[in-house]
Amino acid sequence: MGAVNPVYIIGAGGFGRETLNVYRDAGRDAEVAGFVVEDQYWQRGQVINGKPVFAWSDIAGWPKQARFVAAIGSASRGRLIDEAARLGFAFDTVIHPTVVSSPWVRVAEGCIVCAGNILTAQIDVGPHTIINLACTVGHDSTLGRLVTLSPGVNVSGHVTIEDEAFIGSGAVIIENIRIGSGSVVGAGSVVTKDIPPKVMAVGVPARVVKQLA
């Protein structure tokens, strides 16, 4: 078996470290070469949970065999993903071994699917989407690019969550609902009606409370 191209986790915060755990639990720890960070909070060469930290400004000179996965729990990760793509890098996908998923689920590149998730049938998960701990996604649902499902989200059947939407912890989305692109659903909310793009919706049932830029 040939050498495996190294994976770098974008972000070394809480979710970055949790993503490293997904790799470890999947038996892929050796593939992870380190974390890559943009901010100055971390020092170049610092070791976190056994992996070194690299500066984002260094990657332009790296061999293009490197792969990235973005472990930043907000849609702002898209900017770094787009920059890495422009530089010619590829992306990895990591799925925890406890995930229950049928053969009729498609998970695109760059996704992180954490422990305890259940994905049933005819589900399409778009690029660079994060499905955090213990979520359920029902049949005939579509998650767009850069979607974030926080821990404990329940998505019913025939739901569409458009690009860059953020669903807070413990939210419930009933069947036949569409969540518009860039919208935020607050933690613990129950979505019973379609949510338009670029708004914040909270409550039981969820109501739009704010227009987002």
Backbone torsions as a table, in degrees:
resi	resn	phi	psi	omega
1	MET	NA	131.4	-177.5
2	GLY	-75.2	170.4	178.9
3	ALA	-64.7	143.6	179.3
4	VAL	-93.7	134.6	179.6
5	ASN	-64.5	137.8	-174.0
6	PRO	-68.8	149.5	176.5
7	VAL	-110.4	136.2	174.6
8	TYR	-118.6	130.4	179.3
9	ILE	-88.5	120.2	176.7
10	ILE	-79.2	115.9	-177.0
11	GLY	102.9	132.4	179.8
12	ALA	-122.3	16.9	176.3
13	GLY	-76.8	-160.1	-175.9
14	GLY	-57.2	-47.5	-177.9
15	PHE	-73.4	-30.0	174.0
16	GLY	-59.7	-43.8	178.9
17	ARG	-69.4	-35.6	175.1
18	GLU	-65.4	-35.5	177.6
19	THR	-65.1	-38.7	174.3
20	LEU	-58.5	-38.4	176.7
21	ASN	-61.4	-36.7	177.8
22	VAL	-61.4	-45.4	177.2
23	TYR	-60.0	-44.5	-179.2
24	ARG	-62.0	-47.2	-178.8
25	ASP	-64.6	-27.2	178.6
26	ALA	-85.2	3.2	-179.5
27	GLY	74.4	24.5	-175.1
28	ARG	-117.4	19.0	-176.5
29	ASP	-55.9	-38.7	-176.5
30	ALA	-65.3	-21.8	178.8
31	GLU	-73.1	-24.7	-174.8
32	VAL	-82.3	114.7	-177.6
33	ALA	-89.0	-14.0	178.6
34	GLY	154.2	-175.9	176.4
35	PHE	-102.2	149.7	174.1
36	VAL	-122.7	128.0	-175.2
37	VAL	-128.3	149.7	179.8
38	GLU	-96.9	-34.5	-174.3
39	ASP	-83.3	172.9	-176.3
40	GLN	-95.9	5.1	-179.9
41	TYR	-62.8	-36.8	178.9
42	TRP	-97.0	149.3	177.6
43	GLN	-97.8	138.9	176.1
44	ARG	-57.4	129.6	-179.5
45	GLY	91.0	-11.2	175.5
46	GLN	-60.3	146.8	179.8
47	VAL	-109.4	126.4	179.5
48	ILE	-123.7	121.3	-179.4
49	ASN	49.1	39.9	175.2
50	GLY	85.3	2.7	-178.3
51	LYS	-122.9	138.3	-179.3
52	PRO	-74.4	156.5	177.9
53	VAL	-103.2	133.9	177.7
54	PHE	-118.6	154.2	179.5
55	ALA	-86.9	137.9	178.7
56	TRP	-57.3	-34.1	-178.3
57	SER	-64.8	-14.4	-178.5
58	ASP	-85.5	-17.2	-164.8
59	ILE	-70.9	-21.8	-177.6
60	ALA	-58.0	-29.0	-178.8
61	GLY	-95.1	5.3	-177.5
62	TRP	-81.0	154.1	172.7
63	PRO	-59.4	143.2	-175.4
64	LYS	-74.6	0.6	175.3
65	GLN	-72.8	-18.1	-179.6
66	ALA	-64.2	145.0	176.2
67	ARG	-118.7	154.1	-178.8
68	PHE	-125.5	153.8	167.6
69	VAL	-139.3	131.2	-172.2
70	ALA	-94.9	111.7	-177.2
71	ALA	-109.4	55.6	175.7
72	ILE	-117.4	121.3	-168.9
73	GLY	-80.5	41.6	174.6
74	SER	-150.6	161.3	-178.0
75	ALA	-67.5	-12.0	177.6
76	SER	-62.6	-15.4	177.0
77	ARG	-61.9	-18.5	-178.7
78	GLY	-59.4	-34.1	-179.4
79	ARG	-62.4	-43.4	-179.7
80	LEU	-71.5	-37.7	176.5
81	ILE	-61.1	-45.5	-179.3
82	ASP	-63.8	-37.5	178.8
83	GLU	-66.1	-43.5	178.1
84	ALA	-62.4	-38.9	178.2
85	ALA	-64.7	-41.6	178.4
86	ARG	-61.3	-31.4	179.4
87	LEU	-80.5	-4.9	174.7
88	GLY	95.6	13.3	-180.0
89	PHE	-85.6	154.3	175.2
90	ALA	-98.6	174.3	-176.3
91	PHE	-127.9	150.0	179.3
92	ASP	-104.4	161.1	172.9
93	THR	-124.9	136.4	179.5
94	VAL	-131.5	132.2	-177.8
95	ILE	-128.5	126.8	-178.4
96	HIS	-65.6	143.5	-176.7
97	PRO	-66.0	-15.6	178.2
98	THR	-85.1	-3.8	-179.9
99	VAL	-66.1	133.6	176.1
100	VAL	-100.3	118.9	-173.4
101	SER	-147.7	140.9	178.8
102	SER	-86.5	169.6	175.7
103	PRO	-66.3	-11.0	-176.1
104	TRP	-100.9	31.4	175.2
105	VAL	-116.9	128.2	177.1
106	ARG	-110.3	124.6	178.1
107	VAL	-115.7	119.3	-174.7
108	ALA	-79.2	178.1	-177.0
109	GLU	-66.7	150.2	173.7
110	GLY	82.7	2.0	-176.2
111	CYS	-83.2	153.2	172.8
112	ILE	-124.1	120.0	179.4
113	VAL	-120.0	111.9	-171.4
114	CYS	-84.5	-177.3	-173.9
115	ALA	-66.7	147.8	168.8
116	GLY	80.4	12.7	179.8
117	ASN	-86.1	150.9	174.4
118	ILE	-124.9	121.3	176.9
119	LEU	-122.1	121.6	-167.3
120	THR	-87.9	-92.3	-171.1
121	ALA	-141.2	146.6	178.7
122	GLN	51.9	56.1	179.2
123	ILE	-117.0	137.0	179.3
124	ASP	-120.3	117.4	-179.7
125	VAL	-109.2	116.9	-174.4
126	GLY	-75.5	171.3	-174.6
127	PRO	-58.9	141.8	170.5
128	HIS	61.7	30.2	176.2
129	THR	-90.7	144.6	177.7
130	ILE	-111.0	125.3	171.1
131	ILE	-114.8	104.0	-173.5
132	ASN	-76.3	-169.8	-170.2
133	LEU	-59.5	138.0	164.4
134	ALA	57.2	46.3	173.7
135	CYS	-99.7	159.7	169.9
136	THR	-124.3	138.7	177.0
137	VAL	-127.8	120.3	-174.5
138	GLY	-84.3	174.5	-173.4
139	HIS	-59.3	149.0	173.1
140	ASP	58.8	34.3	178.5
141	SER	-105.5	153.1	179.9
142	THR	-129.5	127.4	173.2
143	LEU	-111.2	128.0	-176.4
144	GLY	-79.2	-164.8	179.8
145	ARG	-75.0	136.7	173.9
146	LEU	63.3	27.4	173.3
147	VAL	-75.1	147.3	172.7
148	THR	-123.5	120.6	167.8
149	LEU	-103.0	114.7	178.1
150	SER	-73.5	171.2	-177.0
151	PRO	-55.9	139.3	172.2
152	GLY	75.4	19.2	177.8
153	VAL	-77.4	138.7	175.7
154	ASN	-115.6	115.9	179.3
155	VAL	-109.1	120.2	-179.7
156	SER	-80.2	-175.8	-177.4
157	GLY	-72.9	154.9	177.2
158	HIS	57.5	39.9	177.0
159	VAL	-104.4	139.1	173.5
160	THR	-117.7	123.9	175.7
161	ILE	-115.3	112.8	-172.2
162	GLU	-78.4	171.6	-173.6
163	ASP	-49.9	137.9	170.6
164	GLU	66.0	13.8	174.3
165	ALA	-73.8	148.6	-179.5
166	PHE	-123.1	123.0	-178.3
167	ILE	-111.9	119.1	-175.3
168	GLY	-72.9	165.7	-175.0
169	SER	-55.9	134.8	174.0
170	GLY	73.1	7.2	178.5
171	ALA	-69.5	152.0	177.6
172	VAL	-123.5	130.6	177.7
173	ILE	-118.3	115.9	-177.8
174	ILE	-75.2	176.3	-172.6
175	GLU	-67.3	155.0	173.9
176	ASN	60.6	40.0	-179.2
177	ILE	-113.5	147.1	172.6
178	ARG	-119.5	128.1	174.9
179	ILE	-104.1	120.7	-175.2
180	GLY	-69.2	159.0	-176.7
181	SER	-60.9	137.9	176.4
182	GLY	74.1	5.6	-179.2
183	SER	-84.2	158.8	178.8
184	VAL	-121.2	129.0	173.9
185	VAL	-108.4	122.7	-174.7
186	GLY	-67.7	156.9	179.1
187	ALA	-57.6	137.1	177.0
188	GLY	75.8	2.9	-179.1
189	SER	-74.7	155.9	174.2
190	VAL	-120.3	114.5	-174.8
191	VAL	-93.7	115.4	-178.5
192	THR	-114.3	-7.0	178.1
193	LYS	-137.6	157.7	178.1
194	ASP	-55.4	144.3	177.3
195	ILE	-111.0	125.0	-179.3
196	PRO	-70.3	169.0	179.0
197	PRO	-65.5	149.8	169.2
198	LYS	55.2	49.0	172.8
199	VAL	-134.3	164.7	169.5
200	MET	-107.4	131.3	179.0
201	ALA	-126.1	133.9	-178.4
202	VAL	-141.0	160.1	170.6
203	GLY	106.3	177.4	179.3
204	VAL	-128.4	102.2	-3.8
205	PRO	-73.5	161.0	-178.2
206	ALA	-67.5	134.9	176.3
207	ARG	-129.4	148.2	178.5
208	VAL	-70.8	126.9	-179.2
209	VAL	-117.9	-12.0	-174.7
210	LYS	-158.8	139.8	170.8
211	GLN	-89.3	133.9	-179.6
212	LEU	-100.7	150.3	-179.1
213	ALA	-65.9	NA	NA
